[in-house]
């Protein structure tokens, strides 16, 4: 009979090896079917083990270092990291160690190090509580921590790292009545109108899911569409629209929405969610830079970015990336802003946003756009529930994971709305 948790641990290790060794993202492991052979409970456990191990990885490495004369092969290193995470989380040492020693021994590439895994994990299991308590929140890798420290300061970065370590609650956006959704789901209504759940369980089993009364969307990600605030019947273009939360918001506000994204599978999710919620929008699979139809009253551009604001939800990002794509992303955002402005009607509005913590993908982009386009102005953000810490000098909003710490935090976002008078 198979050991409990063996399949989930084996699948988690497969994902860890791909993320830390090949630079893959967790989403790629899921889309490639790496967990599809598992039962639903094991699939959920494997995903949780992968993400939680990545979230605690720097601390695990620090605990392991005194017990290793040299760094083992990556596959063994990830076995030790997974075991350290589970042991430090209070899992029974016997089950964790036996399972991971078994996995090590069954793989020809790692079998010779089965004794090392057994010995090291037993030492980790014996680590005293005081040593465990000294771990503190895991630090971001230097390639990301250094530019963020330059931008926001050391104290803010430590607060963000603490937010990343806590993970993220589940936020919902209501199709019609936020208060009613909060009551039916047992959630808390946030000042900006999102509904927050701290222990939601299976999302599709929540009240209102089948009826399309709400969709999952971080409270920060829900703000761009609310700031664009389309009037009923306005022609609105949602560029780079997938996964579609903003499309649903714009449609629920009564806008005539056209949503564009280059990814066919991701746009299929948008179409599915439109059907589930009973909302209407035109969806197109296309490259936003090649879409040339003008005459839009308003455009929402959620530009491709480093996604550094979403690490509390996606702890794979710091380990799968190294910052090498920053320059290309920033250049692409500049092109998208200029292209979107060319599609606007005179007097039209463009809301630009990125889920990034880097000013080069936010504040700097806004200031540069105002310099390039003399007829451009900023629409001051006006929305109930905005925190006074969020507005920026150029007229945008800067949200960070350490904001609203007492409420469970936020994804990092930059948002600004322009009016095109040209």
ABEGO torsion letter per residue (X at the ends): XBBBGAAAAAAAAAAAAAAAAAGBBAAAAAAAGAAAABBAAAAAAAAAAAAAAAAAAAAAAAAAAAABABBBBAAAAAAAAAAAAAAAAGBBAAAAAAAAAAAAAABAAAAAAAAAAAAAAAAAAABBAAAAAAAEBBBBBAAAAAAAAAAAEAAAAAAAAAAAAAEBBBBBBBAABAAAAAAAAGBBBBAAGBBBBABAEBAAABBGAAAGABBBBBAAAAAAAAAAGBBBGBBBBBBGAOAGAAAAAAAAAGBBBBBBBABAAAAAAAAAAAAAAGBBBBBBBBBAAABABBGBABBBBBBBBAGAAAAAABAAAAAABAGAAAAAAAAAAAAAAAAAAAABBBGBBBBBBBBBABAAABAAAAAAAAAABAABBBBBBBBBGBBAAABBAAGBBBBBAABGAAAGEBBBBBBBBBBBAX
